[in-house]
Amino acid sequence: MSPSHSQKRTYKVNILGAGVSGLSTALALLEKKNYSVKIFATHLPSEFSIDYTSPWAGAHWRSYADIADLAQQELDTATFNRFAHLADTDPEAGVMYLTGHDFWDVKPKNFEDPWFKRIVKNYRYLSQEELPPGVEFGIAYTTVSVHAPKYLKYLQEQILARGGTIDRLTVPSLKSLAQIPHSSSSASGKPDIIVNCSGLGSRNLPGVHDHQMFPTRGQIVIVKVPESLWPKAKQFTMERYAEGSAMGTGTITYIIPRDNGEIVLGGTMQHWNYQEEASEETTKEILKRAVATKPDLFSNATVLRSCVGLRPNRRGGVRVSAAVEQVDWNEGWGDSKVVVVAHNYGHAGFGYQASVGCADKVVEQIEGCLKELDSVRAASRTMAKL
Ligand SMILES: Cc1cc2nc3c(=O)[nH]c(=O)nc-3n(C[C@H](O)[C@H](O)[C@H](O)COP(=O)(O)OP(=O)(O)OC[C@H]3O[C@@H](n4cnc5c(N)ncnc54)[C@H](O)[C@@H]3O)c2cc1C
């Protein structure tokens, strides 16, 4: 695909989903300048629902990419660089620097430094005096936290400022996304490209029905600490790993401050669990683990609320793809259109930390399809004239 080719015309894009994946994809397209972008979603920024994962995230940047997984490292690096830029330049984005701590109750045998040592600043091993009771080994490094609901609103504003639109609409199937016009003027207003960013919705969406998708329930507790402790608390984010597990199973202990004075305490990782209500018992356990790890900060914390979100997990990993397809919305009765069908969903617990990288990747894949899209359409116009 030569750049000159994609600059020739403006392509109309319909995106399904206004979570961090849909919004990041929209922004990446609008930054290219030759796309007109419309987002359609049931749930929009500023709202909270069990069917909308993005507002519930911590979120901080801590990559789990394996040392050999260069593709995931690329996605996480692109996102880290964007977040660092936002932390440096734009307080409205809700992204701030702080010191990340990884604590291991038992030092892993043959510990290897994580790959991201080469991109973060101030990476070091913690001294014995810096480790909480019950922790054998730890590392520290400079990272960022993202105030998730604030960041979603920020993305929304960036999209609207660049001419994109975001409308509330529940879309009954993938093919119906290809029917929503960009203008009221007949078929010519129909999109050239559709992008599915429906998160866990991809499991039941007709035309996708991705049965590799499943929920991983996360309960969190949001607290405030006494004002005198906030200057210290806002510098500190951490994950603590129990023996034998990098990520923790069932439970995961983490602490993530947000730029508005709230602190997110985690959490749970419960596969296939859809339970919407927060469990009081789990809230107590989460608090207990935070106090055990940082008694100086959390012994007198005030609980604001307990919340539950469902991570859009996917066996086989995230789906980021694009292909030219004939979308037939009238069961073979000739009412069809050739479009680029793209997907960006299934980010499990890393939807924020890979968001920019995944958005860039899906845009790259879309651009790789444009030449084929144009030639297939030109060929069908020629056929129609004969
Ligand atoms: C407790 C918790 C903590 C987390 N912590 C972190 C963290 O620290 N770091 C990190 O990177 N990630 C974290 N995550 C994961 C992250 O939140 C998700 O990976 C991410 O939010 C997924 O975003 P998404 O846009 O793909 O999906 P969603 O946010 O669920 O968005 C899906 C969108 O699609 C729309 N939709 C779906 N179906 C339809 C339909 N048929 N018609 C119209 N609209 C539809 C929805 O309304 C919504 O707008 C955490 C998640 C949880 C629950």
The ligand as an ORCA input file, in Angstrom:
! r2SCAN-3c Opt
* xyz 0 1
  C     -11.124     -4.795     37.689
  C     -10.387     -4.587     36.395
  C      -9.093     -4.086     36.420
  C      -8.384     -3.891     35.227
  N      -7.121     -3.352     35.288
  C      -6.439     -3.132     34.148
  C      -5.126     -2.569     34.175
  O      -4.579     -2.259     35.236
  N      -4.496     -2.361     32.997
  C      -5.076     -2.681     31.798
  O      -4.458     -2.469     30.765
  N      -6.311     -3.221     31.742
  C      -7.001     -3.472     32.878
  N      -8.245     -4.040     32.827
  C      -8.743     -4.537     31.514
  C      -9.372     -3.451     30.674
  O     -10.295     -2.732     31.437
  C     -10.058     -4.097     29.445
  O      -9.144     -4.900     28.729
  C     -10.592     -3.026     28.500
  O     -11.360     -2.077     29.198
  C     -11.434     -3.628     27.380
  O     -11.934     -2.557     26.618
  P     -12.834     -2.756     25.328
  O     -12.997     -1.422     24.722
  O     -12.272     -3.839     24.480
  O     -14.239     -3.314     25.891
  P     -15.407     -2.501     26.703
  O     -14.826     -1.449     27.571
  O     -16.263     -3.534     27.351
  O     -16.214     -1.796     25.558
  C     -17.096     -2.507     24.725
  C     -17.987     -1.504     23.997
  O     -18.765     -2.218     23.031
  C     -20.134     -1.845     23.182
  N     -20.958     -2.925     22.668
  C     -20.793     -4.269     22.820
  N     -21.732     -4.936     22.110
  C     -22.513     -3.977     21.492
  C     -23.626     -4.012     20.594
  N     -24.148     -5.157     20.150
  N     -24.158     -2.828     20.162
  C     -23.641     -1.654     20.572
  N     -22.566     -1.565     21.427
  C     -22.022     -2.710     21.863
  C     -20.285     -1.561     24.668
  O     -21.459     -0.796     24.926
  C     -18.983     -0.782     24.920
  O     -19.137      0.552     24.493
  C      -8.980     -4.231     33.992
  C     -10.297     -4.707     33.967
  C     -11.000     -4.885     35.156
  C     -12.411     -5.402     35.111
*
